Amino acid sequence: MNSIISPALENKAAVVNGPKVGDILVSTYGFEACIAHFAKVVAVTKSSVKLELLRGIDTYTSPMNWDSVPDVNAGSDTFVTKRFKACGDSYKVKDTSYSTYYVWTGKPVNCYNYH
């Protein structure tokens, strides 16, 4: 039987370890750069998350290199709602057209900007 629904949509991967309130996410982007953005999951629905955008705390190791961690205690008044998708045994959230949030490992992100 032929179907008008794409096989990719019919066989959508299940999210095994889905988002939880309190998860910290990180996305990186840059051309000749690696710049980190952080967010905290503050609400979860069946297919989307509400994120609180967090600022990074940067510790410079040289003029164009730094380690970045999220400032989880500062709070923010910037919130966005985005859909999440399965990614391996976890999930991912599209940040922008050129970057994606993944669950943060808890380790500082090595950043650089060589422009």
Number of C-alpha atoms within 10 A of each C-alpha: 2 4 7 5 8 8 9 8 8 9 8 10 12 14 17 12 12 18 26 14 13 13 15 24 24 24 23 18 16 14 9 10 15 18 20 24 22 25 30 25 20 17 15 18 11 9 12 15 21 18 24 21 22 24 19 19 14 18 14 14 12 8 9 12 18 19 18 21 21 24 16 18 8 9 12 14 7 10 15 12 15 14 15 21 18 16 16 12 10 15 18 21 24 15 20 10 6 10 16 16 21 22 18 18 10 11 9 16 22 17 21 20 14 11 7
